[in-house]
Each structure stands twice: as C-alpha cells, then as structure tokens.
Amino acid sequence: MMKPRHSLRTRLALWNALVILLSLFLLLVGARVAVVTSEYNELDSWLLADAHEVAHKLQTLDDYTQLKSIVGEHSTFHASLNYFVTLVDSDSKVIWGTEATPDGFAGIPPVLELPLCSWGRFRMAGVPVNRGNFQGTLFVGAGTQQIVEAVNAADQLLLWVGGTALLLIPILAWTLAGMALRPVVTMIETAEHLQPERLSQRLPHANSNDELDRLARSVNGLLDRVGIFVTQRRDMLANAAHELRTLLAAIRSTAEVALGQRRSPDEYEERLASIIDQGSSLEQLINQLLFLAEAEGERALHQVEEVDLNQVIGRSTQMFQAIAESKGIDFTYEGTPAVVSGNRRHLSM
C-alpha cells in the first residue's frame, strides 16, 4: 500500500514559506551588513576629516605641544567616544597625545595601514606629517563601542523581525496557497459529482485565461466530446434496438401465420424463406453491432493472428450442410491449407 503523500496545498505552502523565509533571511543579513557598513563609514569620514584638519593646523604651529589647545575642547566634547589625537615620529615613538590615547600605543603604528585602520576596540585615521625636520604620523581615533551598541540594537530588532516572520510566514503561505488552489478545489468537487446521465455539467472557470482556466476549458471540451459520443451511442443503440425488435417481430409474425392453419408445402416454403431472409438481416445487423463495439474498443486491431482459411471455409461448409441436404444438394469442400494474418471471427462472417 502506497504511503499518502502531502497535498498540493501543503507542498505549495512549504515552497512558498521556504522561498519567503530565505529571501527575508538574505534581506536581514543585507540590512545588518548595511548598518555595520554605514556606521563604520560615518565614523571613518569623521575621523579622516578631523585628522586632515588637525594635520593642516599642525603645519602652522611653532610647537607641536600647542596641539593641546586646538584639540582639547574637541577631545573633551567627544570624551564618551574615547576620542584621542596622537602624534608619533618616524620611529613610532609617541611625541604627544591626548589623555584618551590608548596605553601601549607606542610601537604599534608601523603595523597599521593608512589612512584608516582598526586597533583593538579603536578605529583610527592616520595622516603623514612633514614639518621642518620632523616627519611622523598624526592619528585621530575613537572607540567603536557606539558602533557595537548600534549593531547589537540592530541585531535585536532583526531577530525580533525574523522570529515574528518565522511564525507568520507559514500561516500566510498556507492561506495564500489555499486562495491560489481554490479554483482547483472547486473543479475537483464539481468533477466528483459529474454523472453520466447529466451530460450538461461542466467545470467552472473564471474567464481569466490563466493555466487553471485553460485546464477547465480543456476538460469541458473533453466533456463536450464525450457528451456527443454518448448521445450518438445512445441513438445508435436505440436505432439498433428498434431494428432488432422489428426483425424479431417480423420473424415471429411470419411463424405465427404459418402455424395458424394448415397450408400447402409451397406456402410453408414461402414462409420459411421469408423467415430465413429476415434471419439473414438480423444476423447482418448483429455482426455490424459487434464490429462497431470491437472497433470502438480498438480490439479488432489487436486480435490479429495466423488463421488457416481452409479451416474457416470448412467450418462454414458444415454450418450450411443441413440446408444443402434438405434441398438435395451434395455440398462438399476440399482445399489446401492457406495461412493468412487476420481476425478469425471476422473472416468467418
């Protein structure tokens, strides 16, 4: 026994839910990447602009220690961001730095990439400085804690959206699949109630010219052809039944007339000849009906076999032997085997 398979609605809902969930997952991942990229781009633009501004002002100072007066207020204002400004020489020695300069920063610059780089939990912009005999690098940096917090907040929002979608999308997919398959369900229910005696029943369609509408029209076209076939078959059977009844009534009336009173041999012979003629018509009609039945079922083409015509003719001779003897006719047949391909019963008609 075959195991029941999932319904079309179930499979359609599953596929829809998987596609929507996958698309939503990619969208959420893209949104998270966009948030991270946007936060870092904004921070990088700010740090790089500050670095160029401070480096430009440094070119006009008599002493680099005057940087404190330039960046002091700015550094205090952005203290929550761990904002710092640090000047290092070509030997990576810290010449000057604000109080927020990270510990252990000395010796690190050679391994950093300019103009933008990350070091631990800090993001920095570095600008080369050439001032007289001094050559070094000015670093302006800030902590990435705010970016981490923004990304965490975005992650919580995205998780909430994803969890809600995970609950709602299967329900939505199931509902949409049901709406899409409603015409199919209607057609199935209508087809289950189709009856052979009610040939006017047809599947409903919405004239939308979509695939389901075309399917309904195709099935209705088939029902139209079946209706025409059944009607013609009924008419043929009714006509055949009428002909059979007429022939049988004629045979019976002829026999009753012959037996109704004593008659001369010539009259009996005439009545019997009439019965034989009507019987031949009856036999011809029955053979035609059998041929039509086999032709409709395509059995006539499939019952081809090797047939010996000598045997067929011999059996036919035996069938009419009694009639020949009653008329004083010596009716015999002699032949040689002659094998052909055909239908044995049709050849014996």
Secondary structure, 3 states (H helix, E strand, C coil): CCCCCCCHHHHHHHHHHHHHHHHHHHHHHHHHHHHHHHHHHHHHHHHHHHHHHHHHHHCCCCCHHHHHHHHHHHHHHCHHHCCEEEEEECCCCEEEECCCCCCCCCCCHHHCCCCEEEECCEEEEEEEEEECCEEEEEEEEEECHHHHHHHHHHHHHHHHHHHHHHHHHHHHHHHHHHHHHHHHHHHHHHHHCCCCCCCCCCCCCCCCCCHHHHHHHHHHHHHHHHHHHHHHHHHHHHHHHHHHHHHHHHHHHHHHHHHHCCCCHHHHHHHHHHHHHHHHHHHHHHHHHHHHHHHHCCCCCCCCEEEEHHHHHHHHHHHCHHHHHHCCCCCCCCCCCCEEEECHHHHCC
